[in-house]
């Protein structure tokens, strides 16, 4: 949470709150509908938006997105999730540093395209195109799992 | 609903990361609920967040996985678990609880109406209604903007935008969108900065010709 822009005390509060939110809504979590890690990430992300930015977290949790989808169920979901997770890891660590950097700044520090551009002293277009290429690589790594 | 205009990959990643400015995030969220393809992208991109989190020093998320078996606690077995803190109605319903038909439009003239939506956070958010044949105003260039069609359609050099389509265009693209025949075209519009949004409204109030 400190990576997400909070001071130590707030970070600890948020970490506790995330754990509490995870615990409280654990009954809503369904393993066959997505990975626990993604779900926890989404809870932490939404809490950060709510508490640190004092904004409405418009992003829904993965479960809610699933629930609104056409009700499709994934076979061998747990196995597929493990494979997916491993592939994302590999794709991420294979990114060139300049692409990895913009991804980390967005996810772990919550910086917008504009804020990343400012932080790195880069044109906005460069930040966006690095991010695009990074995602295209990750998407390619997941292609046959979709 | 067949959607042909989607969110840019960089927008999708920023959205999934929770880094998109609030106004843009609201429009992105509304599009994602309408678009299976972008929904699937967001889920993949949340996996990126998960991978980055588990790669942080001390992360132990994987170990927690077996804990999420059904029937974790007696209260949950009895179905007493409260709603997750972030659970909420779908973004569009949250933005327009009474629906599109209950919107109180502010008439701008020249076949254009506007309705500002309250927003907590950065940027500006509103609805724009454009009569058939009228030009959907150019919002200027510089800051990020997203336009999602909620009803009707418009077209420009980049194609036709129907319900569910989102215009997430590069600043460098010159275009002059025109609303198609049929019902008034209603769009959800977000701008990264309020100043730019005010600029848009000011511009709408000016006479069209000779701009």
Interface residues (C-beta under 8 A of the other chain):
Chain A: X3 X21 X22 X24 X25 X26 X27 X28 X29 X30 X31 X34 X35 X36 X37 X38 X40 X41 X42 X43 X44 X45 X46 X47 X48 X49 X50 X53 X54 X55 X56 X57 X58 X59 X60 X61 X62 X63 X64 X65 X68 X69 X70 X84 X85 X88 X89 X92 X103 X104 X106 X107 X108 X110 X111 X112 X113 X114 X115 X125 X127 X128 X129 X131 X132 X134 X135 X136 X138 X139 X142 X146
Chain B: X8 X9 X10 X12 X13 X14 X15 X16 X17 X18 X19 X20 X21 X22 X25 X26 X28 X29 X32 X33 X36 X39 X40 X41 X42 X43 X44 X45 X46 X47 X48 X49 X50 X51 X52 X53 X54 X55 X56 X61 X62 X64 X65 X67 X68 X69 X70 X72 X73 X76 X79 X81 X82 X83 X84 X85 X86 X87 X88 X90 X91 X94 X120 X121 X122 X143 X144 X170 X192
